Amino acid sequence: MAGVLQRLLPREEGFYHLFVKQADNIFVGAKALLEMLSHYTGVPEQVQSIKAIEHHGDDITHSILTKLNQTFITPFDREDIHELCSQLDDVIDLIDAAASRFVLYRVDVVRPGTIELVKVLVSATAEVAAAVRDLESPEKALKHCIDINRHENESDRLCRTLIAQLFDEERDPVQIIKWKEIFEVIETAVDKCEDVANVIEGVILKSA
């Protein structure tokens, strides 16, 4: 099967380049969150660095939408371009939201298991970046989508375990509220990676 982008992008290659930039930026953001939690000092400064990555993602999103409005013949359905753009933007927004909560909630110590959950997020974003890069090789891209789904299942299981432990071990209701939300925001970011995979799968199947 000929590559989707190889067949469809000769008129406008800018979309592919921008999607790759956005997917790589998401991976950078996830790794920055993991680095912050692994070396939990100077947290406000690290959160600001992640915020800068999120702002860069906003710029890329704006470039994609501007190009979409200015392009008459698009490489694939306009709706799919808009949806892929939106879902990728949601991932980096949620990474930023998770990081910001550690300052907002004045978290002094990272709870056990949090880093493991973020490692799943990093793995999922790595597969997102690989899937976007491999759109020219649909079979490879679909394999990455399967791996993203596997990471989403793992994050869901781990998040439920961490929340159960939180209710078992924590007696302060305020801490329960804070940490439950932190876990859920991180897990939702992985969910959004799966949404990205679903859009990619749809694009490939439509173009087969």
Secondary structure, DSSP 8 states (H G I E B T S, - for coil): ---HHHHH-TT--HHHHHHHHHHHHHHHHHHHHHHHHHS-SSHHHHHHHHHHHHHHHHHHHHHHHHHHHH-SS-SS-HHHHHHHHHHHHHHHHHHHHHHHHHHHTT--S--TTHHHHHHHHHHHHHHHHHHHHGGGSHHHHHHHHHHHHHHHHHHHHHHHHHHHHHHHH---HHHHHHHHHHHHHHHHHHHHHHHHHHHHHHHHHHH-
